Amino acid sequence: MIRLVSRTGRHLQRYSKGLRLVVGCIPYRCKDNELEVLMISSQKGQAMLFPKGGWELDESIEEAALRETLEEAGVVGDIDEDELGKWSFKSKSRGIYHEGRMFALLVTEQLEIWPEKNFRQRLWMKVGDAREVCQNWWMKEALDNLVDRLTPQPAPLHTEECT
């Protein structure tokens, strides 16, 4: 069942070694043979970022990432359980340190109504454009990791093929 209200408060937040644990996803799709990612506006401004938020005590890391993506971006899909990475960073708004983890999410459904629809804009964009507008260095690294993961790697050359 899809909840149409965002969780609030920090009483269930997870912390590790003094760092607030946040998780999120980079929602993506393939359109016209090109990779696109979904970015959202921040609640308090026009900065573009990927959906993320606090990992709470009563949920798995994947459940938290999916919940945050649904609440903030209004999409659901198939999550890759292999993390795109883990980063430590200082929050711009609160000045506290966080540990962030991101996952890839292949979008299967985009909702017309979602919990934070009235607070955020969402925009599908090409990877290069997303990298340009994203203001968080660690989210840019997560995006690079997603692209590396989804880009087919050339087969290794065998010495006998080179002779």
DSSP file with accessible surface (Angstrom, degrees, kcal/mol):
  #  RESIDUE AA STRUCTURE BP1 BP2  ACC     N-H-->O    O-->H-N    N-H-->O    O-->H-N    TCO  KAPPA ALPHA  PHI   PSI    X-CA   Y-CA   Z-CA
    1    1 A M              0   0  230      0, 0.0     2,-0.5     0, 0.0     0, 0.0   0.000 360.0 360.0 360.0 137.1    0.0    0.0    0.0
    2    2 A I        -     0   0   74      2,-0.0     2,-0.4    68,-0.0   112,-0.0  -0.745 360.0-141.7 -91.3 127.6    1.3    3.5   -0.9
    3    3 A R        -     0   0  108     -2,-0.5    -1,-0.0     1,-0.1     0, 0.0  -0.744   6.4-160.8 -86.8 136.0    1.3    6.1    1.9
    4    4 A L  S    S+     0   0  102     -2,-0.4     2,-0.4   110,-0.1    -1,-0.1   0.195  70.9  74.3-101.8  16.2    0.3    9.6    0.8
    5    5 A V  S    S-     0   0  102    111,-0.0     2,-0.2     0, 0.0   111,-0.1  -0.995  78.7-127.8-128.8 134.4    1.9   11.2    3.8
    6    6 A S        -     0   0   20     -2,-0.4     2,-0.1   109,-0.2    -2,-0.1  -0.508  28.8-109.0 -76.3 147.7    5.6   11.7    4.5
    7    7 A R        -     0   0   72     -2,-0.2     2,-0.3     1,-0.0    -1,-0.1  -0.477  40.4-164.6 -68.3 147.5    7.1   10.5    7.7
    8    8 A T        +     0   0  120     -2,-0.1     3,-0.1     0, 0.0    -1,-0.0  -0.884  37.9  42.3-132.0 165.6    8.1   13.4   10.0
    9    9 A G        -     0   0   47     -2,-0.3     3,-0.1     1,-0.1    -2,-0.0   0.011  65.8-114.9  85.9 165.6   10.3   13.8   13.0
   10   10 A R  S >  S+     0   0   89      1,-0.1     3,-1.3     2,-0.1    -1,-0.1   0.225  78.8 107.7-123.2  13.1   13.7   12.4   13.9
   11   11 A H  T 3  S+     0   0  153      1,-0.3    -1,-0.1    -3,-0.1    -2,-0.1   0.724  87.4  42.2 -69.7 -18.4   12.9   10.2   16.9
   12   12 A L  T 3  S+     0   0   51     -3,-0.1    45,-2.6     2,-0.1    -1,-0.3   0.326  86.7 131.2-105.2   7.1   13.4    7.0   14.9
   13   13 A Q  B <   -A   56   0A  14     -3,-1.3     2,-0.3    43,-0.2    43,-0.2  -0.301  53.5-128.9 -66.5 144.3   16.5    8.2   13.0
   14   14 A R        -     0   0   66     41,-2.2     7,-2.5     7,-0.4     2,-0.3  -0.719  25.2-174.4 -90.9 143.7   19.6    5.9   12.8
   15   15 A Y  E     -B   20   0B 123     -2,-0.3     2,-0.4     5,-0.2     5,-0.2  -0.956   9.7-167.5-133.3 151.0   23.0    7.3   13.8
   16   16 A S  E >  S-B   19   0B  44      3,-2.3     3,-2.2    -2,-0.3    -2,-0.0  -0.959  76.6 -18.0-141.2 120.4   26.4    5.7   13.6
   17   17 A K  T 3  S-     0   0  206     -2,-0.4     3,-0.1     1,-0.3    -1,-0.0   0.876 129.3 -51.0  52.5  40.5   29.5    7.2   15.3
   18   18 A G  T 3  S+     0   0   68      1,-0.2     2,-0.5     0, 0.0    -1,-0.3   0.422 113.5 119.5  82.3  -3.3   27.7   10.5   15.6
   19   19 A L  E <   -B   16   0B  35     -3,-2.2    -3,-2.3    77,-0.1     2,-0.3  -0.827  65.0-127.2 -98.4 131.4   26.7   10.6   11.9
   20   20 A R  E     -Bc  15  98B  22     77,-1.8    79,-2.6    -2,-0.5     2,-0.6  -0.602  27.9-129.8 -71.9 132.1   23.0   10.7   10.9
   21   21 A L  E     + c   0  99B  15     -7,-2.5    34,-2.3    -2,-0.3     2,-0.4  -0.768  30.8 178.2 -91.1 122.0   22.4    7.9    8.4
   22   22 A V  E     -Dc  54 100B   0     77,-2.7    79,-1.7    -2,-0.6     2,-0.3  -0.938   4.1-174.0-122.8 147.2   20.6    9.0    5.2
   23   23 A V  E     +Dc  53 101B   1     30,-2.9    30,-2.4    -2,-0.4     2,-0.3  -0.949  11.1 150.7-137.2 156.8   19.7    6.9    2.2
   24   24 A G  E     -Dc  52 102B   0     77,-1.6    79,-1.7    -2,-0.3     2,-0.3  -0.946  29.1-112.8-166.8-173.4   18.3    7.5   -1.2
   25   25 A C  E     - c   0 103B   0     26,-1.5    79,-0.2    -2,-0.3    54,-0.0  -0.937  12.3-135.2-133.7 154.9   18.0    6.4   -4.8
   26   26 A I  E     - c   0 104B   0     77,-2.6    79,-2.1    -2,-0.3     2,-0.3  -0.937  32.6-148.7-104.7 102.7   18.9    7.7   -8.2
   27   27 A P  E     + c   0 105B   0      0, 0.0    11,-2.2     0, 0.0     2,-0.3  -0.561  25.9 174.4 -71.7 135.3   15.8    6.9  -10.2
   28   28 A Y  E     +Ec  37 106B  38     77,-2.7    79,-2.4    -2,-0.3     2,-0.3  -0.941  17.9 176.4-141.9 162.4   16.5    6.1  -13.8
   29   29 A R  E     -E   36   0B  65      7,-2.1     7,-2.8    -2,-0.3     2,-0.6  -0.959  31.2-117.6-152.9 165.4   14.9    5.0  -17.0
   30   30 A C  E     +E   35   0B  92     -2,-0.3     2,-0.4     5,-0.2     5,-0.2  -0.963  34.6 176.5-110.6 119.9   15.9    4.4  -20.6
   31   31 A K  E >   -E   34   0B  96      3,-2.8     3,-1.1    -2,-0.6    -2,-0.1  -0.992  69.8 -11.1-128.4 126.4   14.1    6.6  -23.0
   32   32 A D  T 3  S-     0   0  148     -2,-0.4    -1,-0.2     1,-0.3     3,-0.1   0.912 128.8 -56.8  52.1  43.7   14.8    6.6  -26.8
   33   33 A N  T 3  S+     0   0  164      1,-0.2     2,-0.4    -3,-0.1    -1,-0.3   0.732 117.5 110.5  63.1  23.9   17.9    4.5  -26.1
   34   34 A E  E <  S-E   31   0B  92     -3,-1.1    -3,-2.8    92,-0.0     2,-0.3  -0.991  71.0-117.1-131.1 140.2   19.3    7.1  -23.7
   35   35 A L  E     -E   30   0B  42     -2,-0.4    92,-0.8    -5,-0.2     2,-0.3  -0.570  34.1-176.4 -74.5 129.5   19.8    7.0  -19.9
   36   36 A E  E     -EF  29 126B  27     -7,-2.8    -7,-2.1    -2,-0.3     2,-0.3  -0.959   8.8-158.1-125.0 147.5   17.7    9.5  -18.0
   37   37 A V  E     -EF  28 125B   0     88,-2.7    88,-2.5    -2,-0.3     2,-0.6  -0.907  17.4-124.9-122.3 153.1   17.7   10.2  -14.3
   38   38 A L  E     - F   0 124B   0    -11,-2.2     2,-0.3    -2,-0.3    86,-0.2  -0.869  27.8-174.7-102.2 122.1   15.0   11.9  -12.2
   39   39 A M  E     - F   0 123B   0     84,-2.6    84,-2.8    -2,-0.6     2,-0.3  -0.820   6.8-155.4-111.7 155.6   16.0   14.8  -10.1
   40   40 A I  E     -GF  49 122B   0      9,-3.1     9,-2.7    -2,-0.3    82,-0.2  -0.904  20.3-111.0-126.7 156.4   13.9   16.7   -7.6
   41   41 A S  E     -G   48   0B   5     80,-2.2     7,-0.2    -2,-0.3     5,-0.1  -0.543  38.3-106.3 -80.8 152.5   14.1   20.2   -6.2
   42   42 A S    >   -     0   0   26      5,-2.2     3,-0.9    -2,-0.2    79,-0.1  -0.371  27.4-118.4 -69.9 158.7   15.0   20.8   -2.6
   43   43 A Q  T 3  S+     0   0   93      1,-0.2    -1,-0.1    77,-0.1    -2,-0.0   0.839 110.6  41.2 -67.6 -32.6   12.2   21.8   -0.3
   44   44 A K  T 3  S-     0   0  175      3,-0.0     2,-0.3     0, 0.0    -1,-0.2   0.088 125.3  -6.0-106.7  22.0   13.7   25.1    0.6
   45   45 A G  S <  S-     0   0   30     -3,-0.9    -3,-0.0     2,-0.1     0, 0.0  -0.979  81.9 -75.9 178.7-165.3   15.0   26.2   -2.8
   46   46 A Q  S    S+     0   0  159     -2,-0.3    -3,-0.1    -5,-0.1    -1,-0.0   0.318  73.7 129.5-103.6   5.1   15.7   25.5   -6.4
   47   47 A A        -     0   0   24     -6,-0.1    -5,-2.2     1,-0.1     2,-0.4  -0.357  53.2-135.7 -60.3 140.3   18.7   23.2   -5.9
   48   48 A M  E     +Gh  41 134B  31     85,-0.6    87,-1.0    -7,-0.2    88,-0.3  -0.844  37.8 145.6-102.8 138.4   18.3   19.9   -7.8
   49   49 A L  E     -G   40   0B  22     -9,-2.7    -9,-3.1    -2,-0.4    85,-0.0  -0.891  47.6 -88.9-153.8 179.6   19.2   16.7   -6.1
   50   50 A F        -     0   0    0     -2,-0.3   -24,-0.1   -11,-0.2   -11,-0.1  -0.743  56.2 -88.8 -98.0 150.2   18.3   13.0   -5.9
   51   51 A P        +     0   0    0      0, 0.0   -26,-1.5     0, 0.0     2,-0.3  -0.357  63.8 144.6 -62.7 133.1   15.7   11.8   -3.3
   52   52 A K  E     +D   24   0B  53    -28,-0.2     2,-0.3    16,-0.2   -28,-0.3  -0.975   9.9 147.5-161.7 158.3   17.2   10.9    0.1
   53   53 A G  E     -D   23   0B   8    -30,-2.4   -30,-2.9    -2,-0.3    15,-0.1  -0.970  48.2 -31.8-175.4-173.1   16.4   11.1    3.7
   54   54 A G  E     -D   22   0B   2     -2,-0.3     2,-0.6   -32,-0.2   -32,-0.2  -0.256  44.7-135.2 -66.1 139.5   16.8    9.5    7.1
   55   55 A W        -     0   0   30    -34,-2.3   -41,-2.2   -41,-0.2   -34,-0.2  -0.844  30.7-148.4 -90.7 120.1   17.1    5.8    7.6
   56   56 A E  B >   -A   13   0A  11     -2,-0.6     3,-1.5   -43,-0.2   -43,-0.2  -0.561  19.3-115.1 -99.7 159.7   14.8    4.9   10.5
   57   57 A L  T 3  S+     0   0  101    -45,-2.6   -44,-0.1     1,-0.3    -1,-0.1   0.735 109.0  56.8 -63.0 -27.2   15.1    2.2   13.1
   58   58 A D  T 3  S+     0   0   92    -46,-0.2     2,-0.3     2,-0.1    -1,-0.3   0.192 102.7  60.3 -95.8  19.4   12.0    0.2   12.0
   59   59 A E  S <  S-     0   0   14     -3,-1.5     2,-0.1     4,-0.0    -4,-0.0  -0.980  78.8-111.6-144.7 155.3   13.0   -0.3    8.3
   60   60 A S     >  -     0   0   45     -2,-0.3     4,-2.4     1,-0.1     5,-0.2  -0.337  41.2-105.3 -74.6 167.0   15.8   -2.0    6.3
   61   61 A I  H  > S+     0   0   17      1,-0.2     4,-2.3     2,-0.2     5,-0.2   0.907 123.0  49.2 -62.6 -39.0   18.1    0.2    4.3
   62   62 A E  H  > S+     0   0   48      2,-0.2     4,-2.6     1,-0.2    -1,-0.2   0.913 109.5  51.6 -67.5 -41.1   16.4   -0.7    1.1
   63   63 A E  H  > S+     0   0  108      1,-0.2     4,-2.6     2,-0.2    -2,-0.2   0.911 110.5  49.4 -60.8 -41.4   12.9    0.1    2.6
   64   64 A A  H  X S+     0   0    0     -4,-2.4     4,-2.8     2,-0.2     5,-0.2   0.925 111.2  48.5 -64.1 -44.7   14.2    3.5    3.7
   65   65 A A  H  X S+     0   0    0     -4,-2.3     4,-2.0     1,-0.2   -40,-0.2   0.926 114.0  46.3 -62.7 -42.8   15.6    4.3    0.2
   66   66 A L  H  X S+     0   0   61     -4,-2.6     4,-2.4     2,-0.2    -2,-0.2   0.908 112.8  50.3 -65.7 -41.6   12.4    3.2   -1.5
   67   67 A R  H  X S+     0   0   25     -4,-2.6     4,-3.1    -5,-0.2     5,-0.2   0.943 111.1  47.8 -62.6 -47.9   10.2    5.2    1.0
   68   68 A E  H  X S+     0   0   13     -4,-2.8     4,-2.6     1,-0.2     5,-0.4   0.901 112.0  50.2 -61.1 -39.4   12.3    8.4    0.6
   69   69 A T  H  X>S+     0   0    0     -4,-2.0     4,-2.3    -5,-0.2     5,-0.8   0.911 113.3  45.5 -67.7 -40.5   12.1    8.1   -3.2
   70   70 A L  H  X5S+     0   0   23     -4,-2.4     4,-1.3     4,-0.2    46,-0.3   0.954 115.9  46.3 -64.8 -48.7    8.3    7.6   -3.1
   71   71 A E  H  <5S+     0   0    5     -4,-3.1    45,-1.7    -5,-0.2    -2,-0.2   0.917 125.2  28.8 -61.4 -45.4    7.8   10.4   -0.7
   72   72 A E  H  <5S+     0   0   15     -4,-2.6    -3,-0.2    -5,-0.2    -1,-0.2   0.833 135.3  22.7 -89.6 -35.1   10.0   13.0   -2.4
   73   73 A A  H  <5S-     0   0    0     -4,-2.3    -3,-0.2    -5,-0.4    -2,-0.2   0.572  89.6-129.9-112.1 -15.2    9.9   12.0   -6.1
   74   74 A G     << +     0   0    0     -4,-1.3    37,-3.0    -5,-0.8     2,-0.3   0.849  64.8 119.6  69.5  33.7    6.7   10.0   -6.5
   75   75 A V  E     -I  110   0B   1     -6,-0.8     2,-0.3    35,-0.2    -1,-0.2  -0.946  40.7-167.7-129.3 154.3    8.2    7.1   -8.2
   76   76 A V  E     +I  109   0B  38     33,-2.2    32,-2.5    -2,-0.3    33,-1.8  -0.901  25.5 122.5-131.0 162.0    8.5    3.4   -7.5
   77   77 A G  E     -I  107   0B  19     -2,-0.3     2,-0.6    30,-0.3    30,-0.2  -0.969  58.5 -39.1 176.2-160.1   10.5    0.7   -9.1
   78   78 A D  E     -I  106   0B 103     28,-2.3    28,-2.6    -2,-0.3     2,-0.3  -0.851  50.6-149.6-100.4 119.2   13.1   -2.0   -8.8
   79   79 A I  E     -I  105   0B  34     -2,-0.6     2,-0.7    26,-0.2    26,-0.2  -0.671  11.1-132.7 -91.4 139.7   16.0   -1.3   -6.5
   80   80 A D        -     0   0   55     24,-2.4    24,-0.4    -2,-0.3     4,-0.1  -0.841  13.9-149.3 -87.1 118.8   19.5   -2.7   -7.0
   81   81 A E  S    S+     0   0  134     -2,-0.7     2,-0.7    22,-0.1    -1,-0.1   0.623  74.8  91.3 -71.1 -10.3   20.5   -4.0   -3.6
   82   82 A D  S    S-     0   0  112     22,-0.1    22,-0.4     1,-0.0    -2,-0.1  -0.769  84.9-123.9 -84.3 118.5   24.2   -3.2   -4.4
   83   83 A E        -     0   0   64     -2,-0.7    20,-0.2     1,-0.1     3,-0.1  -0.234   1.3-138.7 -59.9 148.5   24.9    0.3   -3.1
   84   84 A L  S    S-     0   0    6     18,-3.4     2,-0.3     1,-0.3    19,-0.2   0.661  73.1 -63.0 -77.5 -18.5   26.2    2.9   -5.4
   85   85 A G  E     -J  102   0B  19     17,-0.8    17,-1.3     2,-0.0     2,-0.4  -0.901  42.5-104.4 156.8 176.6   28.5    4.0   -2.6
   86   86 A K  E     +J  101   0B 118     -2,-0.3     2,-0.3    15,-0.2    15,-0.2  -0.999  34.1 179.3-136.6 131.6   28.8    5.4    0.9
   87   87 A W  E     -J  100   0B  19     13,-2.8    13,-3.4    -2,-0.4     2,-0.5  -0.973  23.0-143.2-135.2 148.4   29.9    9.0    1.7
   88   88 A S  E     +J   99   0B  70     -2,-0.3     2,-0.3    11,-0.2    11,-0.2  -0.935  36.7 156.1-107.2 133.0   30.4   11.2    4.7
   89   89 A F  E     -J   98   0B  22      9,-2.2     9,-3.1    -2,-0.5     2,-0.5  -0.981  42.0-110.8-153.3 161.0   29.4   14.8    4.3
   90   90 A K  E     -J   97   0B 116     -2,-0.3     7,-0.2     7,-0.2     2,-0.1  -0.844  37.2-117.2 -99.2 130.3   28.3   17.9    6.2
   91   91 A S     >  -     0   0   18      5,-3.4     4,-1.2    -2,-0.5    -1,-0.0  -0.422  14.1-150.2 -64.8 132.7   24.7   19.1    5.7
   92   92 A K  T  4 S+     0   0  150      2,-0.2    -1,-0.1    -2,-0.1    -2,-0.0   0.873  94.2  42.1 -71.3 -36.2   24.5   22.5    4.2
   93   93 A S  T  4 S+     0   0   95      1,-0.1    -1,-0.1     3,-0.1    -2,-0.0   0.887 129.6  22.0 -82.6 -38.0   21.2   23.4    6.0
   94   94 A R  T  4 S-     0   0  144      2,-0.2    -2,-0.2     0, 0.0    -1,-0.1   0.567  90.5-131.8-108.2 -13.3   21.9   22.0    9.5
   95   95 A G     <  +     0   0   38     -4,-1.2     2,-0.3     1,-0.2    -3,-0.1   0.721  63.6 126.1  70.1  20.7   25.7   21.9    9.6
   96   96 A I        -     0   0   64      1,-0.0    -5,-3.4   -77,-0.0     2,-0.3  -0.771  62.9-105.6-109.4 159.8   25.7   18.4   11.0
   97   97 A Y  E     - J   0  90B 132     -2,-0.3   -77,-1.8    -7,-0.2     2,-0.3  -0.601  36.8-175.4 -88.5 143.5   27.6   15.4    9.6
   98   98 A H  E     -cJ  20  89B   6     -9,-3.1    -9,-2.2    -2,-0.3     2,-0.5  -0.906  25.4-138.7-129.5 158.6   25.8   12.6    7.7
   99   99 A E  E     -cJ  21  88B  22    -79,-2.6   -77,-2.7    -2,-0.3     2,-0.4  -0.993  30.6-163.6-115.4 118.6   26.7    9.3    6.2
  100  100 A G  E     -cJ  22  87B   0    -13,-3.4   -13,-2.8    -2,-0.5     2,-0.4  -0.864  12.3-174.8-108.2 140.8   24.9    8.9    2.9
  101  101 A R  E     -cJ  23  86B  50    -79,-1.7   -77,-1.6    -2,-0.4     2,-0.3  -0.996   8.4-162.7-131.1 138.4   24.2    5.8    0.9
  102  102 A M  E     -cJ  24  85B   0    -17,-1.3   -18,-3.4    -2,-0.4   -17,-0.8  -0.913   3.8-166.3-125.4 150.7   22.6    5.7   -2.5
  103  103 A F  E     -c   25   0B   1    -79,-1.7   -77,-2.6    -2,-0.3     2,-0.3  -0.897  26.1-112.6-127.5 157.4   21.0    3.0   -4.6
  104  104 A A  E     -c   26   0B   1    -22,-0.4   -24,-2.4   -24,-0.4     2,-0.4  -0.727  29.9-166.1 -87.4 139.3   20.0    2.7   -8.3
  105  105 A L  E     -cI  27  79B   0    -79,-2.1   -77,-2.7    -2,-0.3     2,-0.8  -0.947  13.4-150.8-131.8 111.6   16.3    2.5   -8.9
  106  106 A L  E     -cI  28  78B  67    -28,-2.6   -28,-2.3    -2,-0.4     2,-0.2  -0.728  30.6-129.1 -78.2 112.3   14.9    1.4  -12.2
  107  107 A V  E     + I   0  77B  24    -79,-2.4   -30,-0.3    -2,-0.8     3,-0.1  -0.474  37.5 167.5 -72.1 129.0   11.6    3.3  -12.3
  108  108 A T  E     +     0   0B  89    -32,-2.5     2,-0.3     1,-0.3   -31,-0.2   0.572  69.1  23.7-111.2 -19.1    8.5    1.2  -13.2
  109  109 A E  E     - I   0  76B 102    -33,-1.8   -33,-2.2     2,-0.0     2,-0.5  -0.977  56.9-158.4-152.4 135.7    5.8    3.7  -12.2
  110  110 A Q  E     - I   0  75B  73     -2,-0.3   -35,-0.2   -35,-0.2     2,-0.2  -0.969  24.6-141.7-114.3 118.5    5.5    7.4  -11.9
  111  111 A L        -     0   0   20    -37,-3.0     3,-0.1    -2,-0.5    -2,-0.0  -0.495  10.9-149.7 -82.6 148.3    2.7    8.6   -9.7
  112  112 A E  S    S+     0   0  140      1,-0.2     2,-0.4    -2,-0.2    -1,-0.1   0.769  91.2  38.3 -82.1 -30.4    0.5   11.6  -10.3
  113  113 A I  S    S+     0   0  113    -39,-0.1    -1,-0.2     3,-0.0     3,-0.0  -0.988  71.6 157.8-123.5 130.4    0.0   12.2   -6.6
  114  114 A W    >   -     0   0   20     -2,-0.4     3,-1.8    -3,-0.1     4,-0.3  -0.956  52.3 -95.6-147.5 163.3    2.7   11.7   -4.0
  115  115 A P  T 3  S+     0   0   20      0, 0.0     3,-0.3     0, 0.0  -109,-0.2   0.824 119.7  33.6 -54.0 -40.0    3.4   12.9   -0.5
  116  116 A E  T >> S+     0   0   15    -45,-1.7     3,-1.9   -46,-0.3     4,-1.3   0.145  78.9 119.2-107.4  24.7    5.7   15.8   -1.3
  117  117 A K  T <4 S+     0   0   90     -3,-1.8     3,-0.3     1,-0.3    -1,-0.2   0.852  76.6  50.7 -55.8 -38.3    4.1   16.8   -4.6
  118  118 A N  T 34 S+     0   0  146     -3,-0.3    -1,-0.3    -4,-0.3    -2,-0.1   0.538 115.1  43.0 -79.9  -5.6    3.2   20.3   -3.3
  119  119 A F  T <4 S+     0   0  123     -3,-1.9     2,-0.3     1,-0.1    -1,-0.2   0.525 111.6  46.0-114.1 -13.7    6.8   20.9   -2.1
  120  120 A R     <  -     0   0   22     -4,-1.3     2,-0.3    -3,-0.3    -1,-0.1  -0.969  59.4-143.6-136.6 150.8    9.0   19.7   -4.9
  121  121 A Q        -     0   0  133     -2,-0.3   -80,-2.2   -79,-0.1     2,-0.4  -0.819  20.1-155.0-102.1 148.6    9.4   19.7   -8.6
  122  122 A R  E     -F   40   0B  44     -2,-0.3     2,-0.4   -82,-0.2   -82,-0.2  -0.974  11.9-177.9-125.6 146.4   10.7   16.6  -10.4
  123  123 A L  E     -F   39   0B  96    -84,-2.8   -84,-2.6    -2,-0.4     2,-0.4  -0.967  21.6-141.0-149.0 124.5   12.4   16.6  -13.7
  124  124 A W  E     +F   38   0B  38     -2,-0.4     2,-0.3   -86,-0.2   -86,-0.2  -0.675  36.6 166.9 -78.6 136.1   13.8   13.8  -15.9
  125  125 A M  E     -F   37   0B  21    -88,-2.5   -88,-2.7    -2,-0.4     2,-0.1  -0.985  39.4 -94.3-148.8 160.4   17.1   14.7  -17.5
  126  126 A K  E  >  -F   36   0B  94     -2,-0.3     4,-2.5   -90,-0.2     3,-0.2  -0.352  44.9-108.8 -69.4 155.3   20.0   13.3  -19.3
  127  127 A V  H  > S+     0   0   30    -92,-0.8     4,-2.8     1,-0.2     5,-0.2   0.894 116.8  52.5 -57.3 -44.3   23.0   12.3  -17.2
  128  128 A G  H  > S+     0   0   50      1,-0.2     4,-1.7     2,-0.2    -1,-0.2   0.909 111.6  46.3 -60.8 -41.4   25.2   15.1  -18.4
  129  129 A D  H  > S+     0   0   84     -3,-0.2     4,-2.0     2,-0.2    -1,-0.2   0.905 112.1  51.2 -67.0 -40.9   22.6   17.7  -17.5
  130  130 A A  H  X S+     0   0    0     -4,-2.5     4,-2.1     1,-0.2    -2,-0.2   0.921 108.9  50.7 -62.9 -42.9   22.0   16.1  -14.1
  131  131 A R  H  < S+     0   0   96     -4,-2.8    -1,-0.2     1,-0.2    -2,-0.2   0.881 109.8  51.9 -62.8 -36.2   25.6   16.1  -13.3
  132  132 A E  H  < S+     0   0  157     -4,-1.7    -1,-0.2    -5,-0.2    -2,-0.2   0.903 116.1  37.2 -68.2 -40.9   25.8   19.8  -14.2
  133  133 A V  H  < S+     0   0   58     -4,-2.0   -85,-0.6    -5,-0.1     2,-0.3   0.704  89.5 103.7 -89.1 -18.0   22.9   20.9  -12.0
  134  134 A C  B  <  -h   48   0B   2     -4,-2.1   -85,-0.2    -5,-0.2     6,-0.0  -0.471  50.1-169.0 -68.3 127.1   23.5   18.6   -9.0
  135  135 A Q        +     0   0  120    -87,-1.0     2,-0.6    -2,-0.3    -1,-0.1   0.507  60.1  87.8 -97.0  -5.7   25.1   20.7   -6.3
  136  136 A N     >  -     0   0   29    -88,-0.3     4,-1.9     1,-0.2     3,-0.4  -0.854  62.9-155.2 -99.6 117.3   26.1   17.8   -4.0
  137  137 A W  H  > S+     0   0  135     -2,-0.6     4,-1.9     1,-0.2    -1,-0.2   0.867  95.0  52.6 -56.8 -38.7   29.6   16.4   -4.8
  138  138 A W  H  > S+     0   0    4      1,-0.2     4,-2.0     2,-0.2    -1,-0.2   0.853 107.1  51.4 -72.2 -30.4   28.7   13.0   -3.2
  139  139 A M  H  > S+     0   0    0     -3,-0.4     4,-2.4     2,-0.2    -1,-0.2   0.864 107.1  54.4 -72.1 -32.5   25.5   12.7   -5.4
  140  140 A K  H  X S+     0   0   57     -4,-1.9     4,-2.5     2,-0.2    -2,-0.2   0.910 108.3  49.2 -63.6 -42.0   27.6   13.4   -8.5
  141  141 A E  H  X S+     0   0   87     -4,-1.9     4,-2.3     2,-0.2    -2,-0.2   0.905 109.8  51.3 -63.5 -40.7   29.9   10.5   -7.5
  142  142 A A  H  X S+     0   0    0     -4,-2.0     4,-2.3     2,-0.2    -2,-0.2   0.915 109.8  50.5 -61.6 -40.9   26.9    8.3   -7.0
  143  143 A L  H  X S+     0   0    0     -4,-2.4     4,-2.6     2,-0.2    -2,-0.2   0.925 109.1  50.6 -63.0 -44.0   25.7    9.3  -10.5
  144  144 A D  H  X S+     0   0   51     -4,-2.5     4,-2.6     1,-0.2    -1,-0.2   0.910 110.1  50.8 -59.5 -40.9   29.1    8.5  -12.0
  145  145 A N  H  X S+     0   0   60     -4,-2.3     4,-2.3     2,-0.2    -1,-0.2   0.888 109.0  51.3 -65.3 -37.7   28.9    5.1  -10.2
  146  146 A L  H  X S+     0   0    0     -4,-2.3     4,-2.2     2,-0.2    -2,-0.2   0.946 110.6  47.8 -63.0 -47.2   25.5    4.5  -11.7
  147  147 A V  H  X S+     0   0   36     -4,-2.6     4,-1.6     1,-0.2    -2,-0.2   0.933 111.9  49.9 -60.6 -44.3   26.7    5.3  -15.2
  148  148 A D  H  < S+     0   0  100     -4,-2.6    -1,-0.2     1,-0.2    -2,-0.2   0.903 111.6  49.5 -60.1 -40.2   29.7    3.0  -14.8
  149  149 A R  H  < S+     0   0   92     -4,-2.3    -1,-0.2     1,-0.2    -2,-0.2   0.865 115.8  41.4 -67.6 -37.0   27.4    0.2  -13.5
  150  150 A L  H  < S+     0   0   67     -4,-2.2    -1,-0.2    -5,-0.1    -2,-0.2   0.604  94.4  91.9 -89.6 -12.5   25.0    0.5  -16.4
  151  151 A T  S  < S-     0   0   68     -4,-1.6     2,-0.0    -5,-0.2    -4,-0.0  -0.734  83.9-118.2 -86.4 123.0   27.6    1.0  -19.2
  152  152 A P        -     0   0  117      0, 0.0    -2,-0.1     0, 0.0    -1,-0.1  -0.358  26.7-136.1 -60.3 133.4   28.6   -2.2  -20.8
  153  153 A Q        -     0   0  136     -4,-0.1    -5,-0.0     1,-0.1    -4,-0.0  -0.739  22.9-107.5 -90.1 141.0   32.3   -2.9  -20.3
  154  154 A P        -     0   0  115      0, 0.0     3,-0.1     0, 0.0    -1,-0.1  -0.356  40.9-100.7 -65.5 147.4   34.3   -4.1  -23.3
  155  155 A A        -     0   0   82      1,-0.1     2,-0.0    -2,-0.0     0, 0.0  -0.412  44.7 -99.9 -67.0 142.2   35.4   -7.8  -23.1
  156  156 A P        -     0   0  100      0, 0.0     2,-0.3     0, 0.0    -1,-0.1  -0.379  38.2-116.4 -63.7 142.3   39.0   -8.2  -22.0
  157  157 A L        -     0   0  131     -3,-0.1     2,-0.4     2,-0.0     3,-0.0  -0.628  21.1-143.1 -79.6 138.8   41.4   -8.9  -24.8
  158  158 A H    >>  -     0   0   96     -2,-0.3     3,-1.6     1,-0.1     4,-0.7  -0.805  19.7-122.7 -99.2 144.4   43.1  -12.3  -24.9
  159  159 A T  G >4 S+     0   0  114     -2,-0.4     3,-1.1     1,-0.3     4,-0.4   0.861 111.1  59.3 -57.0 -33.7   46.7  -12.3  -26.1
  160  160 A E  G >4 S+     0   0  129      1,-0.3     3,-0.6     2,-0.2    -1,-0.3   0.785  99.9  57.8 -69.5 -21.0   45.9  -14.8  -28.8
  161  161 A E  G <4 S+     0   0  123     -3,-1.6    -1,-0.3     1,-0.2    -2,-0.2   0.705 102.4  55.2 -76.5 -20.0   43.4  -12.3  -30.3
  162  162 A C  G <<        0   0   90     -3,-1.1    -1,-0.2    -4,-0.7    -2,-0.2   0.505 360.0 360.0 -91.0  -5.2   46.1   -9.7  -30.6
  163  163 A T    <         0   0  154     -3,-0.6    -3,-0.0    -4,-0.4     0, 0.0  -0.486 360.0 360.0 -97.2 360.0   48.5  -11.8  -32.7
